[in-house]
Amino acid sequence: MYFLRYHAIIWGFRLYYIMKEQIYLDNAATTKVMTEVSGAAAYAMTEAYGNPSSLHHMGIEAERLITYSKKQIMLALGVTSEQGEIIFTSGATEGNNTAIFGVTETYGKRKKRVVTTTVEHPSVEKAFDRLEEKGFEVVRVSPDENGEITAESLVSAVNENTCLISAMLVNNENGYILPVGEAFQKIKKRYPECFTHCDCVQGFEKLPLSQKKLQVDIITMSGHKIHAPKGIGAMFIRKGIRLTPLMVGGGQQKGIRSGTEPVPMIYAFGKAVEVLNGNLSERYSHASEINAYAREKLSEIGAVILSDVSASPYILSLAVPDIRSETMLHFLEERNIYVSSGSACSKGKTSDVPTEFKVSERYLDSIIRLSFSFETSKSDIDALCEAVSDGMKNLAKIRK
Ligand code: PLP
């Protein structure tokens, strides 16, 4: 009896949270899986569940789903199978590690210089720390006094001994767009033997992307940032590049990523790309409108906008002066509004990225990151502003 009552209470709480309308403004951390996408995963799990390496028709159907997903990603990047390979990974963390260690293990025996920036995601930052421990000369390019990383600063960090340059396209904490295309084009002209890698996680299916315009040899992407499930990512690897794999095994995916391919996740990723590719510019305009509206309304109530207007419209970083990020985050959470304090990937660890971007010390403890999706509405922003404004009054009272 007690057991039943306990479960009834737990389910009551669960239902309450499910029914209550949520305002989810944390899409740079992760996104809701689209219905078409979960349907695709369900099909691959319950009907096309063969092993893609099997020679019978169940295997061939599973292989077809993988080929479909590769095609969608290639279309999105503007590449063909003559130009390179799509390799599926467990996410962008694995993709970034595979790119950085894969290139340097194969090509870094003589060329010991590698270049990155000081505003990368930890999956790139820490991989470069490890290269440094292994004896590589690591050059980390920082934003200048205006908080800008110029193409010239990236180009001039590269020399004839440089094996790899890795720079992200869109910063995950404030949406800053790095001049990767301009820099990589110049680098490829001057140093054709230097490999270029771009972590495109926060740009893929958000900004128009072209592998050719970026002049990038290896691109990493992640499924859960684009309404596909967590645990799936992809890499584009230009033809001719030989990456030393992180793992050895059955030799699937050209030996770069051994292990039976997770077909449901791969098919779900491909489906998300297909759906989003069809409406990239409408979604971009929608995000721009929401972003402009949020900037205006939040400024009116006294929040300080930190993201530059030229940043990706999908991410808006702001500070609510003198209120700690976590305090405001939990205050908003009580009203079912979900935001992030800086970057969710760092799990509560303070990030150095705002300091790198020259955010005033006064605001460093008060940063909130909003990140939008096609589902975000102006009324979500109105509700947010009302809650932030209440927070500013109530939390200020607590402080006194
Ligand atoms: N790179 C960037 C820019 C990110 O924002 C993230 C996650 O937030 C990652 C890499 C890691 O992606 P994943 O969670 O797929 O490993």
Residues whose N, C-alpha, C, O or C-beta is under 5 A from the ligand:
A	BS01	PLP	A28 A29 G91 A92 T93 E94 H121 V170 N172 D199 V201 Q202 S222 C345
